[in-house]
Amino acid sequence: MSTAALGGSGRGRPRLEQPRRPGRTAREEILDAAAELFTNHGYGSTSTRRIADAVGVRQASLYHHFATKDDILDALLTGTVDEPLQLAADLLGEAGPAAPRLHALVVADAMQLCGGRWNLGALYLLPELRTDRFEPFRRRRAELRELYRRLSAAVIAECDGPADAADLPFRLVESVINSRSDDGVAPSGQPWVIGAGALRVLGFTGENAALVECTAARLGVQAPAR
Amino acid sequence: MSTAALGGSGRGRPRLEQPRRPGRTAREEILDAAAELFTNHGYGSTSTRRIADAVGVRQASLYHHFATKDDILDALLTGTVDEPLQLAADLLGEAGPAAPRLHALVVADAMQLCGGRWNLGALYLLPELRTDRFEPFRRRRAELRELYRRLSAAVIAECDGPADAADLPFRLVESVINSRSDDGVAPSGQPWVIGAGALRVLGFTGENAALVECTAARLGVQAPAR
């Protein structure tokens, strides 16, 4: 859709008068439009021109915020790992049993992957991400995976679980991406199902209800109905 | 690469004299080339012309085998669900405890997803798959997911596990796609790790070694070193 199609009066910058997308700033609107196009039409098939049209700005305005399409993708992807990375680092620094800490990380991360307007995790498998441009993002995501692995290894040690399972909680969390893609929506209780599953897969046989209560309090969210 | 670049002598059909790809037939060579391009360069960015060039045939020859690029994608994707669907149906029809049957399905399916030359599962998340053209494929994959769910539900019933976990084994199997994408290769023991994890996540606490032995014999594969 062009700016003209927005019913612009010719006074310029109709975007500021008729914001059509979530986002307080032009940058956020560009990210939202790009996320929609990348996840619904494909990264390779989306041009920066098409993104600009979807926001209702000129391409020149878009380039003011992002020099390249890859920069937009990088900003979107980085937004999916920054918070879990911070949380994982905080949780690893805490004392006490590992099981409730891993549970909190798994539920919080699955919630953010379920919660965004667009299924951004589906972009993790793009071949474009293997280029040098995305090495910083790949490194951050690998770091997150490594923090999951360390917390998972601590749980395995606590409950004498199988040593080779330490990568599975990270993978279970990512599975919400596939569920969203297959079902169109992410079932709202899925992060809690995955939280419980991520512990069981490591050999944990303790009470799930205590973990749920603890994680709900920590994250400031509602525990699922029993 | 054009046919000329193959060092063709001008006698025509150099492909038949210098097959450069796995596959006994032109159709299989086309599928192999397309799989490489789709997974390494992106589906949207790959033209049928580029596929024909990669095989060393004319576009007209390619169209003799596949009318559209979507038809090639459909053939590749269908190839990843046909065998597990057949196996799942066979296993569901068998009598006896569900745990060894689910274990065999999980290990076999993870092996085939790990074993192909290209990481075809990475294409499951393409937005193109949401179009009507791929409805038959989506239905077959949904059918496979449903068979996993039924076998998983039977395991849950056997071991008094958590009822809401029945979708997780299917998701754990798919996680080999992410591992391959992240690591470049699929670790060879991963199907067995996932086989054990898929049972534990359903609440199964029996002996893993017995399942491994039974599955190795059934599939005619080597059990992993203990």
Interface residues (C-beta under 8 A of the other chain):
Chain A: T39 N40 H41 G42 Y43 G44 S45 A122 Y124 L125 L126 P127 E128 R141 A142 R145 P162 D164 A165 D167 L168 R171 L172 E174 S175 I177 N178 S179 S181 D182 G189 V193 I194 A196 G197 R200 V201 G203 T205 N208
Chain B: T39 N40 H41 G42 Y43 G44 S45 A122 Y124 L125 L126 P127 E128 R141 A142 R145 P162 D164 A165 D167 L168 R171 L172 E174 S175 I177 N178 S179 S181 D182 G189 V193 I194 A196 G197 R200 V201 G203 T205 N208
